[in-house]
Amino acid sequence: MTLAAHGAQKLFGWFGGPGLDKTGDAMEGLGFVPGRAQALAAGLAELVGGLLLALGLATPLAAAIVFGVMVVAAVSVHLPRGFFMTNGGAEYTLVLGVAGLTLAFTGAGPLSIDALFGLSFGGVAWGLAALVAGLAGGFVPLAGRRWHRLSRQTV
């Protein structure tokens, strides 16, 4: 639910968050263009991924979404500030991403919606699939950001 709340901050300005326009401006400042569309994608990934994980629904997909969006956040915002959260580093972001990914390996458990429907989405194969999908999903916006920054410098 923590990640879903972060998504709601970005999308709707709930819980003291900046909302879509201000988040878009910040994303644009980080080299993610167009900023508002990138903010929408990040906010939706956090909101939907967080809710799916909390409900235990489509767990490997949810894990991939959460892991991917946290990889992007860690690389683009937090890693340049170091590891520890006290300096705005990547510590917390990585914990959220890896915690989400872990559920693809373990499965959501007996109180999940997946279990209610008799679905068992846990194990090494599901975990590795979520890992690969999350890395691929995180690579796309990061690659676009890198290209944008290089193209702006050459103009």
TAMOHU-V819164 format. One record per residue. N is the residue number from 1. PSI is psi in degrees with one decimal (none if undefined). OMEGA is omega as a letter, one per 40 degrees, with the letter a starting at -180 (none if undefined). NEAR is the number of other ideal C-beta (glycine too) atoms within 8 Angstrom. Layout:
n/psi/omega/near
N/PSI/OMEGA/NEAR
N/PSI/OMEGA/NEAR
This chain:
n/psi/omega/near
1/-27.8/i/7
2/-45.4/a/7
3/-36.9/i/15
4/-39.4/i/14
5/-38.5/i/11
6/-38.8/i/11
7/-41.2/i/17
8/-33.4/i/13
9/-45.5/a/15
10/-44.0/a/14
11/-44.3/a/14
12/-7.1/a/8
13/12.7/i/9
14/160.6/i/9
15/35.4/i/6
16/13.8/a/4
17/170.0/a/12
18/-19.1/a/9
19/174.3/a/11
20/-44.3/a/13
21/-47.3/a/8
22/-37.7/i/9
23/-40.4/i/16
24/-42.3/i/15
25/-42.3/i/9
26/-40.9/i/11
27/-41.3/i/13
28/-39.3/i/12
29/-24.6/i/7
30/-1.9/i/9
31/8.8/i/10
32/110.3/a/13
33/146.4/e/8
34/139.0/a/7
35/-43.2/a/14
36/-41.5/i/10
37/-38.9/i/8
38/-37.7/i/14
39/-39.9/i/15
40/-44.7/i/11
41/-45.4/a/9
42/-44.4/i/16
43/-43.0/i/15
44/-40.7/i/10
45/-43.8/i/13
46/-45.5/a/15
47/-53.4/a/13
48/-47.3/i/12
49/-43.4/i/16
50/-42.9/i/16
51/-43.6/i/10
52/-42.9/i/13
53/-42.9/a/15
54/-34.7/i/8
55/-15.5/a/8
56/43.5/a/12
57/127.1/a/10
58/51.2/a/8
59/-45.6/i/18
60/-38.3/i/13
61/-46.6/i/10
62/-43.6/i/15
63/-41.4/i/17
64/-42.7/i/16
65/-49.9/a/14
66/-46.0/a/19
67/-44.7/a/17
68/-46.2/a/15
69/-31.7/i/16
70/-31.9/i/14
71/-45.8/i/13
72/-46.2/i/12
73/-43.4/a/11
74/-48.7/a/13
75/-43.4/a/10
76/-29.1/a/11
77/-49.3/a/11
78/-38.7/a/14
79/-38.0/i/9
80/-17.4/a/5
81/6.2/i/9
82/-167.9/a/9
83/-46.3/a/5
84/142.1/a/7
85/-30.2/a/7
86/-24.7/i/5
87/13.3/a/7
88/19.3/a/8
89/-173.1/a/12
90/-2.9/a/11
91/-57.1/a/10
92/-41.9/i/8
93/-44.5/i/12
94/-37.6/i/10
95/-45.3/i/8
96/-44.7/a/12
97/-45.9/a/15
98/-35.7/i/9
99/-43.1/i/8
100/-44.7/a/16
101/-36.4/a/16
102/-36.0/a/10
103/-23.9/i/13
104/-30.6/i/17
105/-40.0/a/11
106/-24.9/a/7
107/161.1/a/13
108/-19.5/i/13
109/173.2/a/8
110/-17.4/a/4
111/15.1/a/5
112/162.8/i/13
113/-35.1/i/9
114/-48.3/a/14
115/-36.6/i/13
116/-35.1/i/6
117/6.0/i/6
118/20.5/a/5
119/137.0/i/6
120/98.2/a/7
121/63.8/i/11
122/160.8/i/11
123/174.5/a/7
124/-42.9/a/6
125/-45.7/i/6
126/-39.9/i/14
127/-44.0/i/15
128/-36.5/i/8
129/-42.7/i/11
130/-39.1/i/15
131/-50.3/a/12
132/-45.3/i/8
133/-40.1/i/12
134/-42.1/i/17
135/-41.9/i/11
136/-44.6/i/9
137/-33.8/i/11
138/-30.2/a/15
139/-36.7/a/8
140/-56.1/i/8
141/-33.2/i/12
142/-38.4/i/12
143/-40.2/i/8
144/-35.6/i/10
145/-44.9/a/12
146/-46.0/a/9
147/-43.8/a/8
148/-47.0/a/11
149/-41.4/i/9
150/-40.5/a/8
151/-34.3/i/8
152/-33.1/a/7
153/-27.1/a/6
154/-10.7/a/5
155/none/none/4
